[in-house]
Amino acid sequence: MQKKKPYAVTCALVYICRAVSGSKSIQEKVKALFETSSQVIPIHKIGIPINWKNEPLWR
């Protein structure tokens, strides 16, 4: 089992939610969570790449 899998699963869930609802609200909430969490824990430890904000899903 991969240790750094949560990021991939989160991306898939955000993608599906956006496709179903047509809204970016879940994307904005997860993005805010990543940004605030990075101040508490090193987010790369759960597989979030350093340049995650530049990926198409988060723009």
OpenMM code with the backbone's topology and positions (N, CA, C; nanometers):
from openmm import Vec3, app, unit

residues = "MET GLN LYS LYS LYS PRO TYR ALA VAL THR CYS ALA LEU VAL TYR ILE CYS ARG ALA VAL SER GLY SER LYS SER ILE GLN GLU LYS VAL LYS ALA LEU PHE GLU THR SER SER GLN VAL ILE PRO ILE HIS LYS ILE GLY ILE PRO ILE ASN TRP LYS ASN GLU PRO LEU TRP ARG".split()
positions = [
    Vec3(0.0833, -0.1179, 0.0000),
    Vec3(0.0000, 0.0000, 0.0000),
    Vec3(0.0886, 0.1253, 0.0000),
    Vec3(0.0515, 0.2203, -0.0830),
    Vec3(0.1290, 0.3438, -0.0897),
    Vec3(0.0990, 0.4326, 0.0294),
    Vec3(0.2015, 0.4938, 0.0829),
    Vec3(0.1825, 0.5832, 0.1961),
    Vec3(0.1332, 0.7207, 0.1514),
    Vec3(0.1663, 0.7601, 0.0292),
    Vec3(0.1351, 0.8941, -0.0176),
    Vec3(0.0143, 0.8939, -0.1117),
    Vec3(-0.0851, 0.8160, -0.0829),
    Vec3(-0.2010, 0.8018, -0.1678),
    Vec3(-0.3111, 0.9062, -0.1437),
    Vec3(-0.3242, 0.9668, -0.0277),
    Vec3(-0.4365, 1.0584, -0.0036),
    Vec3(-0.4489, 1.1719, -0.1049),
    Vec3(-0.3395, 1.2223, -0.1558),
    Vec3(-0.3475, 1.3328, -0.2521),
    Vec3(-0.4158, 1.2871, -0.3806),
    Vec3(-0.3792, 1.1722, -0.4309),
    Vec3(-0.4399, 1.1209, -0.5542),
    Vec3(-0.5891, 1.0967, -0.5356),
    Vec3(-0.6268, 1.0416, -0.4231),
    Vec3(-0.7684, 1.0165, -0.3943),
    Vec3(-0.8438, 1.1490, -0.3821),
    Vec3(-0.7839, 1.2467, -0.3156),
    Vec3(-0.8465, 1.3781, -0.3003),
    Vec3(-0.8663, 1.4436, -0.4365),
    Vec3(-0.7670, 1.4354, -0.5221),
    Vec3(-0.7794, 1.4929, -0.6562),
    Vec3(-0.8935, 1.4273, -0.7340),
    Vec3(-0.9027, 1.2967, -0.7248),
    Vec3(-1.0101, 1.2255, -0.7946),
    Vec3(-1.1467, 1.2678, -0.7426),
    Vec3(-1.1600, 1.2811, -0.6113),
    Vec3(-1.2879, 1.3226, -0.5529),
    Vec3(-1.3250, 1.4656, -0.5929),
    Vec3(-1.2276, 1.5549, -0.5933),
    Vec3(-1.2535, 1.6934, -0.6344),
    Vec3(-1.2966, 1.6970, -0.7807),
    Vec3(-1.2288, 1.6205, -0.8644),
    Vec3(-1.2617, 1.6150, -1.0065),
    Vec3(-1.4052, 1.5651, -1.0276),
    Vec3(-1.4408, 1.4586, -0.9589),
    Vec3(-1.5757, 1.4021, -0.9725),
    Vec3(-1.6815, 1.4996, -0.9204),
    Vec3(-1.6554, 1.5617, -0.8067),
    Vec3(-1.7515, 1.6589, -0.7510),
    Vec3(-1.7719, 1.7762, -0.8447),
    Vec3(-1.6654, 1.8239, -0.9057),
    Vec3(-1.6779, 1.9340, -1.0013),
    Vec3(-1.7571, 1.8916, -1.1232),
    Vec3(-1.7347, 1.7693, -1.1695),
    Vec3(-1.8056, 1.7199, -1.2877),
    Vec3(-1.9550, 1.7042, -1.2597),
    Vec3(-1.9875, 1.6582, -1.1409),
    Vec3(-2.1280, 1.6345, -1.1063),
    Vec3(-2.2017, 1.7651, -1.0753),
    Vec3(-2.1382, 1.8514, -0.9950),
    Vec3(-2.2091, 1.9720, -0.9506),
    Vec3(-2.1885, 2.0912, -1.0435),
    Vec3(-2.0791, 2.0929, -1.1164),
    Vec3(-2.0480, 2.2063, -1.2018),
    Vec3(-1.9973, 2.3262, -1.1241),
    Vec3(-1.9769, 2.3078, -0.9964),
    Vec3(-1.9329, 2.4163, -0.9087),
    Vec3(-1.7894, 2.3929, -0.8644),
    Vec3(-1.7214, 2.5013, -0.8343),
    Vec3(-1.5848, 2.4905, -0.7842),
    Vec3(-1.5791, 2.5018, -0.6321),
    Vec3(-1.6915, 2.4948, -0.5642),
    Vec3(-1.6920, 2.5160, -0.4191),
    Vec3(-1.6109, 2.4104, -0.3445),
    Vec3(-1.6223, 2.2841, -0.3826),
    Vec3(-1.5456, 2.1798, -0.3148),
    Vec3(-1.3963, 2.1983, -0.3433),
    Vec3(-1.3646, 2.2378, -0.4657),
    Vec3(-1.2253, 2.2636, -0.5020),
    Vec3(-1.1678, 2.3757, -0.4156),
    Vec3(-1.2432, 2.4821, -0.3980),
    Vec3(-1.1971, 2.5953, -0.3181),
    Vec3(-1.1803, 2.5576, -0.1711),
    Vec3(-1.2692, 2.4737, -0.1207),
    Vec3(-1.2594, 2.4302, 0.0197),
    Vec3(-1.1368, 2.3416, 0.0422),
    Vec3(-1.1137, 2.2486, -0.0505),
    Vec3(-0.9975, 2.1598, -0.0372),
    Vec3(-0.8685, 2.2405, -0.0540),
    Vec3(-0.8688, 2.3331, -0.1474),
    Vec3(-0.7513, 2.4181, -0.1682),
    Vec3(-0.7193, 2.4972, -0.0406),
    Vec3(-0.8224, 2.5525, 0.0227),
    Vec3(-0.8029, 2.6261, 0.1482),
    Vec3(-0.7509, 2.5331, 0.2581),
    Vec3(-0.8020, 2.4117, 0.2613),
    Vec3(-0.7558, 2.3144, 0.3600),
    Vec3(-0.6074, 2.2821, 0.3397),
    Vec3(-0.5671, 2.2605, 0.2147),
    Vec3(-0.4260, 2.2340, 0.1856),
    Vec3(-0.3391, 2.3515, 0.2292),
    Vec3(-0.3849, 2.4722, 0.1995),
    Vec3(-0.3052, 2.5904, 0.2326),
    Vec3(-0.2907, 2.6086, 0.3837),
    Vec3(-0.3981, 2.5874, 0.4594),
    Vec3(-0.3882, 2.6035, 0.6047),
    Vec3(-0.3154, 2.4854, 0.6692),
    Vec3(-0.3334, 2.3669, 0.6136),
    Vec3(-0.2664, 2.2485, 0.6687),
    Vec3(-0.1163, 2.2557, 0.6511),
    Vec3(-0.0727, 2.3200, 0.5431),
    Vec3(0.0711, 2.3268, 0.5176),
    Vec3(0.1432, 2.4089, 0.6242),
    Vec3(0.0691, 2.4879, 0.6997),
    Vec3(0.1293, 2.5642, 0.8084),
    Vec3(0.1471, 2.4788, 0.9339),
    Vec3(0.0736, 2.3683, 0.9414),
    Vec3(0.0765, 2.2812, 1.0589),
    Vec3(0.1653, 2.1594, 1.0364),
    Vec3(0.1473, 2.0944, 0.9214),
    Vec3(0.2252, 1.9745, 0.8888),
    Vec3(0.2868, 1.9905, 0.7503),
    Vec3(0.3974, 1.9255, 0.7247),
    Vec3(0.4537, 1.9278, 0.5896),
    Vec3(0.3633, 1.8458, 0.4963),
    Vec3(0.2907, 1.9129, 0.4082),
    Vec3(0.1905, 1.8438, 0.3267),
    Vec3(0.2526, 1.7458, 0.2273),
    Vec3(0.3807, 1.7608, 0.1973),
    Vec3(0.4434, 1.6649, 0.1069),
    Vec3(0.4471, 1.5244, 0.1674),
    Vec3(0.4296, 1.5153, 0.2982),
    Vec3(0.4320, 1.3843, 0.3640),
    Vec3(0.3079, 1.3008, 0.3320),
    Vec3(0.2028, 1.3639, 0.2820),
    Vec3(0.0858, 1.2861, 0.2384),
    Vec3(0.0739, 1.2871, 0.0863),
    Vec3(0.1846, 1.3194, 0.0213),
    Vec3(0.1907, 1.3073, -0.1236),
    Vec3(0.1521, 1.4313, -0.2016),
    Vec3(0.1318, 1.5418, -0.1351),
    Vec3(0.0970, 1.6640, -0.2068),
    Vec3(0.2259, 1.7235, -0.2620),
    Vec3(0.2339, 1.7369, -0.3950),
    Vec3(0.3565, 1.7911, -0.4524),
    Vec3(0.3771, 1.9380, -0.4148),
    Vec3(0.5000, 1.9810, -0.4156),
    Vec3(0.5319, 2.1179, -0.3782),
    Vec3(0.4612, 2.2182, -0.4690),
    Vec3(0.4505, 2.1874, -0.5961),
    Vec3(0.3889, 2.2795, -0.6916),
    Vec3(0.2433, 2.2428, -0.7242),
    Vec3(0.1702, 2.1919, -0.6272),
    Vec3(0.0336, 2.1458, -0.6498),
    Vec3(-0.0577, 2.2564, -0.7005),
    Vec3(-0.0334, 2.3803, -0.6629),
    Vec3(-0.1199, 2.4909, -0.7059),
    Vec3(-0.1110, 2.5166, -0.8562),
    Vec3(-0.0048, 2.4688, -0.9190),
    Vec3(0.0135, 2.4892, -1.0630),
    Vec3(-0.0527, 2.3802, -1.1473),
    Vec3(-0.1024, 2.2755, -1.0855),
    Vec3(-0.1684, 2.1690, -1.1591),
    Vec3(-0.3044, 2.2176, -1.2097),
    Vec3(-0.3461, 2.1730, -1.3271),
    Vec3(-0.4726, 2.2208, -1.3864),
    Vec3(-0.5953, 2.2064, -1.2966),
    Vec3(-0.6009, 2.1043, -1.2171),
    Vec3(-0.7169, 2.0836, -1.1301),
    Vec3(-0.7374, 2.1976, -1.0319),
    Vec3(-0.6297, 2.2589, -0.9864),
    Vec3(-0.6387, 2.3619, -0.8813),
    Vec3(-0.6417, 2.5037, -0.9347),
    Vec3(-0.6372, 2.5224, -1.0651),
    Vec3(-0.6429, 2.6572, -1.1220),
    Vec3(-0.7838, 2.7042, -1.1416),
] * unit.nanometer
topology = app.Topology()
chain = topology.addChain("A")
for resn in residues:
    res = topology.addResidue(resn, chain)
    for name in ("N", "CA", "C"):
        topology.addAtom(name, app.Element.getBySymbol(name[0]), res)
